[in-house]
Amino acid sequence: MIIIIIDRFSFRDRHAQRIIEARDSRREVELEALRKAIDEGINSGPSIPADEVFDRLKAKYQAMMDADRE
């Protein structure tokens, strides 16, 4: 018995498959970069609550505006 395997992908299908594989490869690289950035952020030290940061900024710039008015 002879079995003939026919390539089930036409040229367009193979081209589309290459495009999809390239896209997936780029996504994997981008995802790895994002994971690295997240790890760097986590390992950069303790975080500060956003409200605390914004309160300090508001006070700082309010003081600067008050000083300019004097």
BELKAVEN-V255359 format. One record per pair of residues at least 12 apart in sequence whose C-alpha atoms are under 6 Angstrom apart, sorted by sequence separation. I is the first residue (numbers start at 1). J is the second residue. D is the distance in Angstrom with one decimal. If there is no record, write none. Layout:
I|J|D + I|J|D
//
This chain:
none
//
